[in-house]
Amino acid sequence: MDSPLARLNASLQHLPRTARRIASVIISDPDRVITMTVSELAEAAEASEGSVIGLCQQIGAGGFQDLKIALAKDIAAGRSLLHEDISPGESSDDVLRKIAASHIMAIQDSIAVLDTAAIDCAVDLLAGAERIEFYGIGTAAPIADDAAGRFLHLGLPAKSVTDSHMQAVSAGFAGPKVTTVTISHSGRTRDTLDATRIARTAGARTIGITNYGRSPLQAWCEVCLFTASKETHYRMEARSSRIAQMLVIDVLYARLALRNWDHSLKAIARSYDTLATKRLPPG
């Protein structure tokens, strides 16, 4: 298991109360936890030993011993859990450093939790689709728009649907030859949940891009691609989650391009030539 700290940190807000207490103890002092017994951790978190084992298994560890080994590797790698918040009166240098650190960590943590087998499954679903639809609401909408544009450059029949009513209508006309990609950091946005459910019920193949941890979106997705971005308090929807989502989109784009390289090169060249007519000549 890679990066248990990233997994716990990303899913902390959505864990049940007891599991959240256990995770908080682990996150706050991982050095101490690797010296504990399961009963000592349970006591520190005011939980049962069974709850500790359950949380370990939930994040991919076979048990508490496996978790401690993974924690030790995390600590040895010198990884930091600090997602620093911006405070009033801070300098531009402080703001630049903290935002950059948050973005870098979002990418590193997402790499740790992304399942390459799930990526391959998603690529298979996308490559076999006669139509690809990207669903996103709010801050996920620009990511959906960008993804559809990127895939269109490969000659793939992609479109973004970012209006809640049109999502529902479009999903209702989906079928086995349609693949939908729902982008939602929380996995709990009602409109995109409804669209994904409607599409899956209509027979579409469904992919979700969402933050690591349990969420209702997973129930309606054949494949889930997880990010690991912890939102900071200085804004409700920090851009680090969008950076992580774009990472996943770029990986899917590259894998699809490599899958049929000659066709992809021709499609990209054709797109470039078409767009060149939109530019004024230099000088």
Buried (B, 14 or more C-beta within 10 A) or exposed (E): BBBBBBBBBBBBEBBEEBBBBBBBBBBEEBEEBBEBEBEBBBBBBEBBBEBBBBBBBBBBBEEBEBBBBBBBBBBEEEBEBEBBEBEEEBEEEEEEEBBEBBBEBBBBBBBBBBBEEBBEBBBBBBBEBEBBBBBBBBBBBBBBBBBBBBBBBBBBEBBBBBEBEEBBEBBEEBEEEBBBBBBBBBBEBEBBBBBBBBBBEBEBBBBBBBBBBBBBBBEBBBBBBBBBBBBBEBEEEBBBBBBBBBBBBEBBBEBBBEBBEEEBEEBBEEBEEEEEEEEEEEE
